[in-house]
Amino acid sequence: MFQRALVLSAGWGTRLRPLTFFRPKVLMPVGGKTLLERWLSHLDGCDEIFVNAHALSPLLHEHVKAMHFNYGHLRTFHEPRILGSGGSLFAMSRAFPNEWMIAVNGDTFFSRPELKFIFSQIDYETPSVYLVLRNESRFNNIIVDAEGFVRHIRKSFLNETELARGYRVLAYTGVQIFHTDLLVHYGAMLAKRLEPAYSSVPFMDVMEIYTMMIDDSVPVRYLEINDGLWCDVGTIKRYIDLCLAVCDGVMAGKDVILEPGIEVSSTILWDGVRIKSGSKLDKCIVTDGVIVDGMYQRAIITHCGVWKL
């Protein structure tokens, strides 16, 4: 198992607003657990797990503090500026040189990532990068060959030569395993390209770093997993679909009170919600601690107001 893991969670979550006004993406509840808690269970065995934060950073820090009894190896750190996936991994790699590390997108869901299988496929003797991929037609944009190597990133269509060679197009799951020395070297190259006189880490996309490696004939490998349920929880629709798939129609968080004589269907209730008698909810999300009294359909109900879906 790896010494260290990083859960990437510093984005603004603009596509999930208004939900991300109240919780950062990584704290979105799915089936009684936050996305962060689900990743912690998948990453069990790492000596240290880091979570970076920017938007709603104090809320994330308080949540992690409350989890410390069960997850003493969990650390948060605040990014004053959003660095992007590349900037965050570059900074982390500089802090921990010459080791293997795993990083995951905190706003993704995996029901069965089978990480032990993934770890057994890695050649730890040769510094490299491994992207965990799967076949998801909506997101397929990583071209791979039959020998286990990534050929192109963010390219969705195969030409005749690529088809004849047995190339395929797969989707990036948000899980990457890498040797930190490679991220330091190519991250520094990209940083200088973006800001020639840079004195701090600039915003960088990690896929640009990996593209540079591929162009430089440095192997970027892939591992494919198609079992289980996977979701990029990047929009409200995807979040709703995921929750209802996991919970079979209604998801209720902690300390939810449902009074008699209510009708609730296809609805997501966060922690501390109270639904008063006579209320009817259909296809709604109710955020933490809200008392609902009335009829709502296709709405996000919060302390601050109601948004139509």
Disulfide bonds with the S-S distance in Angstrom:
none
